[in-house]
């Protein structure tokens, strides 16, 4: 299991009234831009200082899990942290308590901020997945491939295509062991990406090989749906994260 988190819930309090009562899975994620020469030190600071505090929130029942990813392939983001929960009220409480605890170690917080000096925050909600909401991201293999999509206003149609045409194929591939898990996430708050497809795999080769084969499989099995999906979610950015 991979866990982690430093500042993933910055804007979630704004949503407490509208979403906190929904029983589903939410992912609050922060994507960091870091000084590459010092990234290993950021990993150490997270493990030594942040992880125990977030583990405390899991044990308190406010979070279900949390994680930390290292950039292996992709764009400008160098580190990713995420926290998963089913109730935003509880997640906000966890965040507030975490901030109180974390700021007591001012030296570590300042050092981390110097190494990873800027970030993008996102709040995602699970739309479809091979995992139930309560099990989302609980146990993960070594690699995650995340594709972040730019989409047009009819995003709900893209969601419907994923559920009807893509999910059966992805679920079958989980059963066959080609991938460990997958999730389709919708943007609730954050940056420009509107949807994300996350695929967990055992290795870099498995993740990249699967992604290349998946596109061909979906185009062959559902050509019209794939064409429509591409017209809605017209561009994307791929990342591969090391989770272990």
PyMOL commands that set and color helices and strands:
alter all, ss='L'
color gray80, all
select helices_A, chain A and resi 12-19+36-59+88-102+106-115+133-135+155-175+204-221+223-232
alter helices_A, ss='H'
color red, helices_A
select strands_A, chain A and resi 26-33+65-73+79-85+118-129+143-151+181-189+195-201+233-242
alter strands_A, ss='S'
color yellow, strands_A
deselect
rebuild
show_as cartoon
